[in-house]
Amino acid sequence: MKAAWVGLVALVATSAWAQTATMKQLMLDLIHPASNDILLFVNRGAPKQDAQWAMVRRSALALEESGNLLTMAGRVPKEGDWAKDARALADVGAAAYKAAQAKDFPALAALTESLDASCTNCHKQYRPNVFPREGGSK
């Protein structure tokens, strides 16, 4: 019984001190590289080796799970379409994973517009310095 309490206290203490990635870290170190990997493979032609398809699968899975990360408590802005945009990223990641799993290059290539749109739609709302709202930058 005492060991169980010690374990529980250690678990709580560890999770309380665990660091959560910032939005900037998620974007720069997870989401942007994953989307770029997929887009580069599409632009360069079909992956030729299993290892390349594996990289596409990993990138697709990272995008799919990023949708969950983006909607965690403390990350969701009170206004706008954040959750909808995060879901769009997750959905395109899931579709890319399915295409990569099947080694279906045409299906993967067909997702590039959806992938680009999932990023651009969110950035237009939440990164106006990157994508100025209509009417130009302020």
C-alpha positions in Angstrom: 0.0 0.0 0.0 2.8 2.4 0.9 4.5 1.7 -2.4 1.3 2.6 -4.3 1.2 6.0 -2.5 4.8 6.7 -3.3 4.2 5.8 -6.9 1.1 8.0 -7.1 2.9 11.0 -5.5 5.8 10.5 -7.9 3.4 10.4 -10.9 1.6 13.5 -9.8 4.9 15.4 -9.1 6.3 14.4 -12.5 3.2 15.4 -14.4 3.0 18.7 -12.6 6.6 19.5 -13.7 6.3 18.1 -17.2 6.7 20.9 -19.7 4.2 21.3 -22.4 5.3 22.4 -25.8 4.5 26.0 -26.8 2.5 26.8 -29.9 5.7 28.1 -31.5 7.4 24.8 -30.8 4.5 22.7 -32.2 4.4 24.8 -35.3 8.2 25.1 -36.0 9.3 21.6 -34.8 6.4 19.4 -35.5 3.7 20.7 -37.8 5.7 22.7 -40.4 8.4 20.0 -40.9 5.7 17.3 -41.2 3.7 19.2 -43.8 6.8 20.1 -45.7 8.0 16.5 -45.8 4.7 15.5 -47.5 4.7 18.4 -49.9 8.3 17.8 -50.9 7.6 14.1 -51.6 4.6 15.0 -53.8 6.6 17.7 -55.7 9.6 15.4 -56.3 7.5 12.4 -57.3 6.4 9.2 -55.6 8.6 7.9 -52.8 10.8 5.1 -54.3 11.7 3.2 -51.2 9.9 1.8 -48.2 11.9 4.1 -45.9 10.6 7.1 -47.8 7.0 5.9 -47.5 7.7 5.4 -43.8 8.8 9.0 -43.5 5.6 10.1 -45.2 3.5 8.0 -42.8 5.3 9.5 -39.8 4.8 13.0 -41.1 1.1 12.3 -41.8 0.6 10.8 -38.3 2.3 13.9 -36.8 -0.2 16.1 -38.6 -3.1 14.0 -37.6 -2.1 14.0 -33.9 -1.3 17.7 -34.1 -5.0 18.4 -34.4 -5.4 16.9 -30.9 -2.5 18.9 -29.6 -3.8 22.1 -31.0 -7.1 21.7 -29.2 -5.7 20.9 -25.7 -6.8 23.1 -22.9 -5.0 26.4 -22.8 -4.3 26.4 -26.5 -7.7 27.2 -27.9 -8.4 30.9 -28.6 -11.8 32.0 -27.4 -12.8 33.3 -30.8 -12.6 32.0 -34.4 -12.5 28.6 -36.0 -9.5 27.2 -34.2 -11.1 23.8 -33.4 -12.5 23.5 -37.0 -9.1 24.4 -38.4 -7.3 21.9 -36.1 -9.8 19.2 -37.2 -9.1 20.0 -40.9 -5.3 19.4 -40.2 -6.1 16.2 -38.4 -8.3 15.0 -41.2 -5.8 15.7 -44.0 -3.1 14.0 -41.8 -5.3 10.9 -41.5 -6.0 10.8 -45.2 -2.3 11.2 -46.0 -1.5 8.4 -43.6 -4.0 6.1 -45.3 -2.5 7.0 -48.7 1.0 6.4 -47.5 0.1 3.1 -45.9 -1.3 2.0 -49.2 1.6 3.6 -51.1 -1.0 5.4 -53.2 0.9 8.3 -54.7 -2.1 9.8 -56.6 -4.2 9.8 -53.4 -1.3 11.5 -51.6 -0.8 14.1 -54.3 -4.6 14.8 -54.3 -4.3 16.0 -50.7 -1.8 18.8 -51.3 -4.5 21.5 -51.8 -6.3 20.3 -48.6 -3.1 20.3 -46.7 -2.2 23.8 -47.9 -5.7 25.1 -47.1 -5.7 23.6 -43.6 -2.6 25.7 -42.8 -3.6 28.8 -44.7 -7.1 29.1 -43.3 -5.8 29.0 -39.8 -2.9 31.3 -40.4 -5.2 33.9 -42.0 -7.1 34.2 -38.7 -4.3 33.7 -36.2 -1.1 34.9 -38.0 -2.2 38.0 -39.9 1.4 39.1 -40.1 1.9 36.1 -42.4 -1.4 36.2 -44.2 -2.9 39.7 -44.0 -6.7 39.8 -43.8 -8.4 41.1 -46.8 -7.8 44.8 -47.4 -4.0 44.5 -46.8 -1.9 44.5 -43.7 -2.6 47.0 -40.9 
